[in-house]
Amino acid sequence: MNKSPDVGKATKPRTVYEKAVQDFTETAQQLARLNQHFRQASFSEFEMLMGLDDEVLKRYGLPKPTVKRALLEVYQTVVLNQQR
């Protein structure tokens, strides 16, 4: 029988993409706690507030479209409060 993981429990990322999403989510949650307007941000504002640059692309070794997809996933989770 397959057991689903406990909701809210951090799981170890299996891929670089999952690690990026996990790291971006942690950063976004910290920013949301510090800035009350963060949760009303548009996706463009969210990208700017996250402050991701070429160094991030190098760190994760992911292509820009993949990083953008990860950011969109985090935006939906943190800002729009939608779970996967």
N, C-alpha and C positions, 0 to 999 in steps of 0.2 A: 504494500500500500504506500502510495506517495504521500508524504507529509509536506504541506506547504510551509515555508519558513514563517516564523513569527513576524507579524506586522510590526514595523518600527525597529526591528533588530537589524543592525548593520551587518551586511554580508560581505565577505571578501570578494572584491571585483575579480572576474575571470579574464577580462580583456583590458587592453589599454583604454578602449572607448569607455568601458564601465568605470574604470579608475578615474578618467577625466570627468565623467558625469558625477561621480561621487564627490570628487574634489570641488567641482563647480557648484554643486548643491550646498556643500558646507560653506563655501564662500558666500553664496547668495543668501543663505539663512543668516549668516553673521551680518551681512549688509542690511538685511530686512530688519534685524533687531536694532541696528544703529540708526537707520534712516526710515522714518515712518512713511515717507513718500515712495519708498522703493517698491512697495506692493501695488502702487498705482502706475508704475512705469510701463511705457510702451516697450515693445521688444527692442526697438532702436535705442531707447534710453537704457534699458537693461544691459544691452551689449556694452554701451559706454561705461556704465557704472561698474560692470564686472572688470573692466580694464584689461581685457585679454589682448595680448599683442603677439608679435612674431616669436618672442621668447617662449610663450606657452606652446605654440605650435611645435617648436623645437623640443621642448621638454617631453611632450607626449608623442611626438613623431607622427602626428595625425595630419591628414590634409585639411586645408581650410574648410571645405564643405562638411567634413565630418565633425569638426569642432563646432561649426554653426549648428549642425543637427543636435549635438550634445547640449549646446546652449539653449536651443529651442525646447528640448526635453526638460531642462532645469527650469526654464521660464514657466513652462506649463505647470510644473510641480510646485515651485515656490511662489511665483507671482499670481498665477491663475488658480492655484490651490487645487490642481487636478492630479490625482495619482494615476500611475500607469496601470 
